[in-house]
Amino acid sequence: MSQALRDAVARQRLLLEGRLTSPLERLTRHCAERWPSREALEQGLMAAFEGLPSCKYLYVLDARGVQITANCTPAGLDLAQLGRDRSDRPYLADALAGHRFTLSQAYISRNARRPSLTAVQRIESAAGELLGFLGADFDLRELPLTRELYEQPD
């Protein structure tokens, strides 16, 4: 990765973190109110794309890191990842360790092989009990500060 791309990714992460904090916090409250209804969770995730520009996927994981919703995309639901155990993914480590919000370092996604960033927000009950996690994936090729600099390797 070139230094210019590294710098752009670092700036993009700061920008994303600032823009995601409030919308994801609101969305996790919505998820907690509808827990554990998969259908209600997916409806809320689908409605959230309007407030999350450039978001590729939204999904909900249980407290162990197992996906309990489809991957929600702006185009609809992708059921292929339902039930996927994401507990071993590096972007989930800090969330599983207790952090309320994390934004991953840039990585290449396992399935789609795309340069990505993942935001993870804890979902808690009104009493503060951990219910699970909200995941939001972003493709670096589609984010404003990195799309111009990213070159697809051969």
Secondary structure as a PSIPRED ss2 file (coil, helix, strand):
# PSIPRED VFORMAT (PSIPRED V4.0)

   1 M C   1.000  0.000  0.000
   2 S C   1.000  0.000  0.000
   3 Q H   0.000  1.000  0.000
   4 A H   0.000  1.000  0.000
   5 L H   0.000  1.000  0.000
   6 R H   0.000  1.000  0.000
   7 D H   0.000  1.000  0.000
   8 A H   0.000  1.000  0.000
   9 V H   0.000  1.000  0.000
  10 A H   0.000  1.000  0.000
  11 R H   0.000  1.000  0.000
  12 Q H   0.000  1.000  0.000
  13 R H   0.000  1.000  0.000
  14 L H   0.000  1.000  0.000
  15 L H   0.000  1.000  0.000
  16 L H   0.000  1.000  0.000
  17 E H   0.000  1.000  0.000
  18 G H   0.000  1.000  0.000
  19 R H   0.000  1.000  0.000
  20 L H   0.000  1.000  0.000
  21 T H   0.000  1.000  0.000
  22 S H   0.000  1.000  0.000
  23 P H   0.000  1.000  0.000
  24 L H   0.000  1.000  0.000
  25 E H   0.000  1.000  0.000
  26 R H   0.000  1.000  0.000
  27 L H   0.000  1.000  0.000
  28 T H   0.000  1.000  0.000
  29 R H   0.000  1.000  0.000
  30 H H   0.000  1.000  0.000
  31 C H   0.000  1.000  0.000
  32 A H   0.000  1.000  0.000
  33 E H   0.000  1.000  0.000
  34 R H   0.000  1.000  0.000
  35 W C   1.000  0.000  0.000
  36 P C   1.000  0.000  0.000
  37 S C   1.000  0.000  0.000
  38 R H   0.000  1.000  0.000
  39 E H   0.000  1.000  0.000
  40 A H   0.000  1.000  0.000
  41 L H   0.000  1.000  0.000
  42 E H   0.000  1.000  0.000
  43 Q H   0.000  1.000  0.000
  44 G H   0.000  1.000  0.000
  45 L H   0.000  1.000  0.000
  46 M H   0.000  1.000  0.000
  47 A H   0.000  1.000  0.000
  48 A H   0.000  1.000  0.000
  49 F H   0.000  1.000  0.000
  50 E H   0.000  1.000  0.000
  51 G H   0.000  1.000  0.000
  52 L C   1.000  0.000  0.000
  53 P C   1.000  0.000  0.000
  54 S C   1.000  0.000  0.000
  55 C E   0.000  0.000  1.000
  56 K E   0.000  0.000  1.000
  57 Y E   0.000  0.000  1.000
  58 L E   0.000  0.000  1.000
  59 Y E   0.000  0.000  1.000
  60 V E   0.000  0.000  1.000
  61 L E   0.000  0.000  1.000
  62 D E   0.000  0.000  1.000
  63 A C   1.000  0.000  0.000
  64 R C   1.000  0.000  0.000
  65 G C   1.000  0.000  0.000
  66 V E   0.000  0.000  1.000
  67 Q E   0.000  0.000  1.000
  68 I C   1.000  0.000  0.000
  69 T C   1.000  0.000  0.000
  70 A C   1.000  0.000  0.000
  71 N E   0.000  0.000  1.000
  72 C E   0.000  0.000  1.000
  73 T E   0.000  0.000  1.000
  74 P C   1.000  0.000  0.000
  75 A C   1.000  0.000  0.000
  76 G E   0.000  0.000  1.000
  77 L E   0.000  0.000  1.000
  78 D E   0.000  0.000  1.000
  79 L H   0.000  1.000  0.000
  80 A H   0.000  1.000  0.000
  81 Q H   0.000  1.000  0.000
  82 L C   1.000  0.000  0.000
  83 G C   1.000  0.000  0.000
  84 R C   1.000  0.000  0.000
  85 D E   0.000  0.000  1.000
  86 R C   1.000  0.000  0.000
  87 S C   1.000  0.000  0.000
  88 D C   1.000  0.000  0.000
  89 R C   1.000  0.000  0.000
  90 P H   0.000  1.000  0.000
  91 Y H   0.000  1.000  0.000
  92 L H   0.000  1.000  0.000
  93 A H   0.000  1.000  0.000
  94 D H   0.000  1.000  0.000
  95 A H   0.000  1.000  0.000
  96 L H   0.000  1.000  0.000
  97 A C   1.000  0.000  0.000
  98 G C   1.000  0.000  0.000
  99 H C   1.000  0.000  0.000
 100 R C   1.000  0.000  0.000
 101 F E   0.000  0.000  1.000
 102 T E   0.000  0.000  1.000
 103 L E   0.000  0.000  1.000
 104 S C   1.000  0.000  0.000
 105 Q C   1.000  0.000  0.000
 106 A C   1.000  0.000  0.000
 107 Y E   0.000  0.000  1.000
 108 I E   0.000  0.000  1.000
 109 S C   1.000  0.000  0.000
 110 R C   1.000  0.000  0.000
 111 N C   1.000  0.000  0.000
 112 A C   1.000  0.000  0.000
 113 R C   1.000  0.000  0.000
 114 R C   1.000  0.000  0.000
 115 P E   0.000  0.000  1.000
 116 S E   0.000  0.000  1.000
 117 L E   0.000  0.000  1.000
 118 T E   0.000  0.000  1.000
 119 A E   0.000  0.000  1.000
 120 V E   0.000  0.000  1.000
 121 Q E   0.000  0.000  1.000
 122 R E   0.000  0.000  1.000
 123 I E   0.000  0.000  1.000
 124 E E   0.000  0.000  1.000
 125 S C   1.000  0.000  0.000
 126 A C   1.000  0.000  0.000
 127 A C   1.000  0.000  0.000
 128 G C   1.000  0.000  0.000
 129 E C   1.000  0.000  0.000
 130 L E   0.000  0.000  1.000
 131 L E   0.000  0.000  1.000
 132 G E   0.000  0.000  1.000
 133 F E   0.000  0.000  1.000
 134 L E   0.000  0.000  1.000
 135 G E   0.000  0.000  1.000
 136 A E   0.000  0.000  1.000
 137 D E   0.000  0.000  1.000
 138 F E   0.000  0.000  1.000
 139 D E   0.000  0.000  1.000
 140 L H   0.000  1.000  0.000
 141 R H   0.000  1.000  0.000
 142 E H   0.000  1.000  0.000
 143 L C   1.000  0.000  0.000
 144 P C   1.000  0.000  0.000
 145 L C   1.000  0.000  0.000
 146 T C   1.000  0.000  0.000
 147 R C   1.000  0.000  0.000
 148 E C   1.000  0.000  0.000
 149 L C   1.000  0.000  0.000
 150 Y C   1.000  0.000  0.000
 151 E C   1.000  0.000  0.000
 152 Q C   1.000  0.000  0.000
 153 P C   1.000  0.000  0.000
 154 D C   1.000  0.000  0.000
